[in-house]
Amino acid sequence: MVGVGTWQLDDDTVGDSVRAGLDAGYGHVDTAEGYHNEAAIGDALSEYDREDYFLTSKVLPKHLDYESVIAACEASLDRLNTEYLDLYLVHWPNPAISIRETMNAMAHLKEAGKVRNVGVSNFSAYQLSTAQHVSDVPIAVNQIEYHPWNTQDDVVEHCRETDTVVEAAAPLGRTEVFEDETIQTVAEEYGRSVPQVILKWAVENDVVPLPKSTSPDHVRANLELFDWDLAEEDRRRIDDIDRHQPVYDHPARDWTSDTYGISQ
């Protein structure tokens, strides 16, 4: 229920975070071609048995045409030094490329055994519904920005209705949520850290959080969630914060950036 997030972790730090996570009992590592750290993660993972961890990567939106999806996946497999991904995600929707073409490529990768599950990331309920309508393979996951200041209830509701797992990118709100007085109060009452309360709240809402940290101590602390519970009224206190304040998933996009690469 908790994965090692690796966004913005460079080659000098990501290996230590992955090792600390797997040694502490995490079973899930999340990366992406756009994170530019797959090779370093592959080096760290080479020290562990492949069946002992669940590995996710993602394809950039500029690579969502059929041939590019396949080429991007094969490049990720090479950098990660593995024969398959447990989960491969469309990192962001790209309105310039047909989602049908993208999902056809995902189906090919799954049939070829290079990907065991396919999914999407940062898709709205509308975008996810469209992808599900045209996909020949089940969409297992939608990884979205999810934290107490941005719960995206309509997306989560659609995921629940369609048996799509919700994963939380930026589950700690990139530390901005640490300022929240309600969460600080709950943490003090439970004798827990603010990050632990936020992650516990996500897990109890059946969302898979993917926290990242450069500190092995923090990586280990983020997994200390399973010998205590939030009371229902305290979980509701956090549910009711209702800020609708995203930290990265804003409506506007720089379509010409290296992430999207959509020229005029």
Stockholm file with secondary structure:
# STOCKHOLM 1.0

chainA/1-264         MVGVGTWQLDDDTVGDSVRAGLDAGYGHVDTAEGYHNEAAIGDALSEYDREDYFLTSKVLPKHLDYESVIAACEASLDRLNTEYLDLYLVHWPNPAISIRETMNAMAHLKEAGKVRNVGVSNFSAYQLSTAQHVSDVPIAVNQIEYHPWNTQDDVVEHCRETDTVVEAAAPLGRTEVFEDETIQTVAEEYGRSVPQVILKWAVENDVVPLPKSTSPDHVRANLELFDWDLAEEDRRRIDDIDRHQPVYDHPARDWTSDTYGISQ
#=GR chainA/1-264 SS CCCEECTTCCTTTHHHHHHHHHHHTCCEEECCGGGTCHHHHHHHHTTSCGGGSEEEEEECGGGCSHHHHHHHHHHHHHHHTCSCBSEEEECSCCTTSCHHHHHHHHHHHHHTTSBSCEEEESCCHHHHHHHHHHCSSCEEEEEEECBTTBCCHHHHHHHHHTTCEEEEESTTGGGGGGGCHHHHHHHHHHTCCHHHHHHHHHHHTTCEECCCCSCHHHHHHTTCCSSCCCCHHHHHHHHTTCCCCCSSCCSCCCTTSTTTCCCC
#=GC SS_cons         CCCEECTTCCTTTHHHHHHHHHHHTCCEEECCGGGTCHHHHHHHHTTSCGGGSEEEEEECGGGCSHHHHHHHHHHHHHHHTCSCBSEEEECSCCTTSCHHHHHHHHHHHHHTTSBSCEEEESCCHHHHHHHHHHCSSCEEEEEEECBTTBCCHHHHHHHHHTTCEEEEESTTGGGGGGGCHHHHHHHHHHTCCHHHHHHHHHHHTTCEECCCCSCHHHHHHTTCCSSCCCCHHHHHHHHTTCCCCCSSCCSCCCTTSTTTCCCC
//
